[in-house]
Amino acid sequence: MDFTLTEAQQDLAGLAKQILGDWSDKNDNSGRSASGLRDAPGFDADLWHTLAGAGLLDAALPKSLGGSGFDVLEQASVLIEIGRTLAPAPYSSSIAVGACAIAEFGDESLTERYVTPVLRGDATIAVSVGDSSPGRAALRCTETDTGATVSGSRTVVTAGAFATTFLLEATTADGPALVLTDRAAAGLTTTAQRLVDTDDAALLELDNVAAIVLSRAEGVEWARRRATLAWCAWQLGVLEKALALTAEYARTRRQFDKPIGSFQAVRARLADAYIDVEAVRLTLWQAAAREAAGLPAEQEIATAKFWTAEAGHRVAHTAVHIHGGVGIDTDGPMNRYFVAAKRAEFSLGGATAQLRVLGDLLGRRAA
């Protein structure tokens, strides 16, 4: 399998790096303006409009959405750059999963209603699928001749604090389904939640909320795969930057008149962290390449998911340990990458749980 990045991947990554680098410089690498405020919790509306104006939101989308005919590989390249800067841009939920799911399973009217405003930078989509977090199986969708309604609750919905549209997994009489609903829909209550790295998440409470059934089990599985790959790509960017910051610190921080990076114990931990980051990179691109080619990728995605969680834990802790006290200083950059890596680790369900899933998959394949 050839893991050489395509020209489109390199171009999109370069454009994203330039825009996000400028944003990071203006916001002193903290995600906050000089006043210490954001436009909204965990979301920078100006940055989102800038990404839209540069064509970065629609560039890696299918042609049916006015994009360039690209897909998950190109989206992963953009997400890596977002992870490197920890930019408050909900590309993962709004583009990589939400917009693409509507393109894959919806019709032209749904695209015009839900996707077009996103591509203009005027709206965002929050996605909640899977069962790795508390409350994920709590939504029930009831279908009648006049339409569908959803009831129940979902907690820790990423981008839910500001999203204009929600793409949710719900249980119907015919099995799992993907449903769409609006933030302004009657019966929907959103409560912002503060997490370790930002406060972009929300608790959703739904009481007979009008919804549109976008797809059945096929769509649910598709969305789960894409959401996992998006987390893995974002986490790769986070870990790459965390490792780079740590290597630079080890090079310049001196003890006993020597750089701490010259000490054997520090070198060993940095070497292990480098191997972990490369494991995330390899497994991500293998899984994404198979997904993009329409090949079975369940085992490969599970492998990438395991390494993303496992490496997220080990690299994050290595980075903090080598930095020492400044690594846990909430005003320093390292702390932001530590908590971001931990959030991704836990959002994926943790490495131990994923290792059991991977073992079951390998067992079924062997049988």
C-alpha positions in Angstrom: 0.0 0.0 0.0 1.4 3.4 -1.0 1.2 5.9 1.8 2.7 8.8 -0.3 0.5 11.8 0.2 -1.3 12.9 -2.9 -0.8 16.4 -4.4 -4.3 17.3 -3.2 -3.5 16.2 0.3 -0.3 18.3 0.3 -2.0 21.3 -1.1 -4.9 21.3 1.3 -2.5 20.6 4.3 -0.4 23.5 3.2 -3.3 25.9 2.9 -4.7 24.8 6.3 -1.2 25.2 7.8 -0.9 28.7 6.5 -4.4 29.9 7.7 -4.2 28.2 11.0 -0.6 29.3 11.6 -1.7 32.9 11.0 -4.6 32.4 13.4 -2.4 30.9 16.0 0.1 33.7 15.8 -2.6 36.4 16.2 -4.0 34.5 19.2 -0.7 34.0 20.9 -0.9 30.3 20.5 -3.6 30.0 23.1 -6.8 30.2 21.1 -7.8 33.5 22.8 -7.6 37.0 21.6 -5.6 39.7 23.4 -8.7 40.3 25.6 -8.7 36.7 26.6 -12.2 36.2 25.1 -13.6 34.0 22.3 -16.6 34.6 20.1 -18.2 31.6 21.6 -17.0 28.7 23.9 -14.6 26.5 22.0 -15.5 28.2 18.7 -14.0 31.0 16.7 -16.6 32.3 14.2 -14.1 34.6 12.5 -11.7 31.7 11.9 -14.6 29.5 10.6 -15.6 32.2 8.1 -11.9 32.5 7.1 -11.7 28.8 6.4 -14.9 29.0 4.4 -13.7 32.0 2.4 -10.5 30.3 1.5 -12.4 27.3 0.1 -11.0 25.0 2.7 -14.4 23.8 4.0 -15.6 22.6 0.7 -12.3 21.6 -1.0 -12.2 18.1 0.4 -15.8 17.3 -0.2 -17.5 15.2 -3.0 -18.5 16.9 -6.2 -22.1 16.5 -5.2 -21.5 19.2 -2.6 -19.6 21.5 -4.9 -16.3 20.2 -3.8 -13.3 18.9 -5.7 -14.3 15.2 -5.5 -12.0 14.4 -2.6 -12.9 12.4 0.5 -11.5 11.0 3.8 -7.8 11.1 2.9 -7.8 14.8 2.1 -10.0 15.6 5.1 -7.6 13.7 7.4 -4.8 16.0 6.1 -6.7 19.1 7.1 -7.6 17.6 10.5 -4.0 16.9 11.3 -3.2 20.6 10.8 -6.2 21.6 13.0 -4.9 19.2 15.7 -1.4 20.8 15.5 -2.8 24.2 16.4 -5.8 23.1 18.5 -7.8 25.6 16.5 -11.5 25.9 17.6 -12.9 24.9 14.2 -15.4 22.0 14.2 -14.2 20.6 10.9 -14.5 17.0 12.1 -18.1 17.1 12.9 -19.3 19.7 10.4 -17.4 18.5 7.3 -15.7 15.1 7.7 -18.8 13.5 9.2 -21.9 15.8 9.1 -21.7 17.3 5.6 -20.3 14.1 4.1 -23.1 12.0 5.7 -25.8 14.3 4.2 -24.1 14.0 0.8 -23.9 10.3 1.0 -27.4 9.5 2.3 -29.4 12.7 1.8 -31.0 14.4 -1.2 -30.6 17.8 -2.8 -33.1 19.5 -0.5 -31.2 18.4 2.6 -27.9 19.5 1.2 -29.3 23.0 0.5 -30.9 23.2 3.9 -28.0 21.9 6.1 -24.8 21.8 4.2 -24.8 25.0 2.1 -24.8 27.3 5.2 -21.9 25.3 6.7 -19.8 25.8 3.5 -20.5 29.6 3.7 -19.2 29.6 7.3 -22.6 30.5 8.7 -23.4 27.2 10.4 -21.9 24.2 12.1 -23.0 20.6 12.7 -22.5 18.5 15.9 -22.3 14.8 15.6 -23.0 12.1 18.2 -22.7 8.5 17.2 -21.3 5.3 18.8 -21.6 4.0 22.3 -18.3 4.7 24.0 -19.6 7.5 26.3 -22.4 7.6 28.9 -25.8 8.3 27.5 -24.9 7.4 24.0 -27.7 4.8 23.7 -30.4 6.9 25.2 -32.1 8.4 22.1 -35.3 6.9 20.8 -36.8 7.8 17.5 -40.5 7.3 16.9 -41.8 7.3 13.3 -45.3 7.9 12.2 -47.0 8.8 8.9 -46.5 12.5 9.7 -42.8 12.3 10.4 -40.3 11.3 13.1 -39.6 12.6 16.6 -36.7 11.9 19.0 -36.6 11.7 22.7 -33.9 11.1 25.3 -30.6 12.6 26.1 -27.0 12.7 25.0 -24.1 14.0 27.0 -20.7 15.4 26.0 -21.7 16.1 22.4 -18.6 17.7 20.8 -19.4 21.1 19.2 -22.9 20.9 20.8 -22.5 24.2 22.7 -22.7 26.2 19.5 -23.9 23.9 16.6 -26.9 24.9 14.6 -27.6 21.3 13.5 -27.3 17.9 15.2 -26.6 14.6 13.5 -27.4 11.9 16.0 -27.6 8.1 16.3 -31.0 7.0 17.6 -32.8 3.7 18.0 -35.9 3.0 15.9 -38.3 0.1 15.7 -36.2 -1.1 12.7 -32.8 -0.7 14.4 -30.3 2.2 14.6 -30.7 5.2 12.5 -29.0 8.6 11.8 -31.4 11.5 12.4 -31.1 15.2 11.8 -32.6 18.0 13.9 -32.2 21.7 14.3 -31.0 23.5 17.4 -34.1 25.7 17.3 -36.5 22.7 17.2 -39.2 22.7 19.9 -38.4 20.3 22.8 -34.6 20.4 22.4 -32.6 21.8 25.3 -28.8 22.3 25.1 -26.7 22.8 28.2 -23.1 23.8 27.6 -20.5 21.5 29.3 -17.0 22.4 30.3 -14.4 19.7 29.5 -10.7 19.5 30.3 -9.5 21.1 27.1 -12.4 23.4 26.1 -16.0 24.1 26.7 -17.5 23.3 23.3 -19.5 20.2 24.4 -23.1 20.1 25.4 -25.8 18.0 27.1 -28.7 17.5 24.8 -32.2 16.7 26.2 -34.8 15.9 23.6 -38.6 15.7 24.3 -40.5 14.6 21.1 -38.2 16.8 18.9 -39.0 16.8 15.2 -36.3 15.1 13.2 -35.4 13.7 9.8 -34.3 10.1 9.4 -31.3 10.4 7.2 -30.2 6.8 7.1 -30.6 3.4 8.8 -27.9 0.9 10.0 -25.7 1.5 6.9 -25.5 5.2 7.6 -24.8 4.6 11.3 -21.9 2.4 10.6 -20.6 4.8 8.0 -20.7 7.7 10.4 -19.1 5.7 13.2 -16.2 4.9 10.9 -15.7 8.4 9.7 -16.0 9.9 13.2 -13.3 7.5 14.4 -11.0 8.4 11.6 -11.5 12.1 12.2 -10.5 11.7 15.9 -7.4 9.7 14.9 -6.3 12.4 12.4 -6.9 15.2 14.8 -5.0 13.3 17.5 -2.1 12.7 15.2 -1.7 16.5 14.8 -2.0 17.0 18.6 0.7 14.4 19.3 3.1 15.6 16.6 3.0 19.1 18.0 3.3 17.9 21.6 6.4 15.8 20.7 7.9 18.7 18.8 7.5 21.0 21.8 8.9 18.5 24.1 12.0 17.8 21.9 12.7 21.5 21.7 12.3 21.9 25.4 14.7 18.9 26.0 17.2 20.6 23.7 17.2 24.0 25.4 16.5 23.2 29.1 19.8 22.6 30.9 20.6 20.9 34.1 24.1 20.3 35.5 25.3 22.4 32.5 23.9 19.9 30.0 20.7 19.9 27.9 18.3 17.5 29.6 17.9 15.8 26.2 21.4 14.5 26.5 20.4 12.3 29.5 19.7 8.7 28.6 16.4 8.4 30.4 15.0 11.5 28.6 16.3 10.3 25.2 14.7 6.9 25.7 11.3 8.5 26.5 11.5 10.8 23.5 12.4 7.8 21.3 9.4 5.8 22.6 7.2 8.8 22.0 8.4 9.1 18.4 7.6 5.5 17.8 4.1 5.9 19.2 3.4 8.9 17.0 4.6 7.0 14.0 2.3 4.1 14.9 -0.6 6.5 14.9 0.4 7.9 11.6 0.9 4.4 9.9 -2.4 2.9 11.2 -4.4 6.1 10.4 -3.3 6.2 6.8 -3.8 2.4 6.4 -7.3 2.7 7.7 -8.1 5.9 5.8 -6.8 4.5 2.5 -8.9 1.4 2.8 -12.0 3.4 3.7 -11.4 5.8 0.8 -11.0 2.8 -1.6 -14.3 1.3 -0.4 -12.5 -1.7 1.0 -13.4 -3.4 4.3 -11.6 -1.4 7.0 -13.2 -2.5 10.3 -10.0 -4.1 11.6 -7.8 -1.3 10.3 -9.9 1.4 11.9 -10.0 -0.5 15.2 -6.2 -0.8 15.1 -5.9 3.0 14.4 -8.3 3.7 17.2 -6.3 1.6 19.7 -3.0 3.3 18.8 -4.6 6.8 18.9 -5.8 6.2 22.4 -2.7 4.3 23.6 -0.2 6.8 22.1 -2.3 9.7 23.2 -1.9 8.5 26.8 1.8 7.7 26.6 3.0 10.7 24.6 0.9 13.2 26.6 2.4 11.9 29.9 5.9 11.8 28.5 5.6 15.4 27.3 4.4 16.6 30.7 7.0 14.6 32.6 9.9 16.0 30.6 8.6 19.5 30.9 8.3 19.1 34.6 6.4 21.8 36.4 5.8 24.0 33.3 4.1 21.0 31.7 1.2 21.3 34.0 1.1 25.1 34.1 -2.3 25.9 32.7 -0.9 29.1 31.1 1.7 27.2 29.1 1.2 25.5 25.7 2.1 22.0 26.9 -0.9 21.7 29.2 -3.2 22.5 26.3 -1.8 19.6 24.2 -1.8 17.3 27.2 -5.5 17.8 27.9 -6.4 17.7 24.2 -4.6 14.3 23.8 -6.4 13.0 26.9 -9.8 14.1 25.6 -9.2 12.3 22.3 -8.1 9.2 24.3 -11.2 9.0 26.3 -13.5 10.0 23.5 -12.3 6.9 21.6 -13.1 4.8 24.6 -9.6 4.2 25.9 -7.0 1.8 24.7 -7.9 -1.1 26.9 -11.5 -1.3 25.8 -10.4 -0.9 22.2 -7.9 -3.7 22.5 -10.7 -6.0 23.5 -12.7 -5.0 20.4 -9.7 -5.5 18.2 -9.2 -9.0 19.7 -12.8 -9.9 18.9 -12.3 -8.8 15.3 -9.1 -10.8 14.9 -10.8 -13.8 16.5 -13.8 -13.6 14.1 -11.4 -13.2 11.1 -9.4 -16.3 12.2 -12.5 -18.3 12.6 
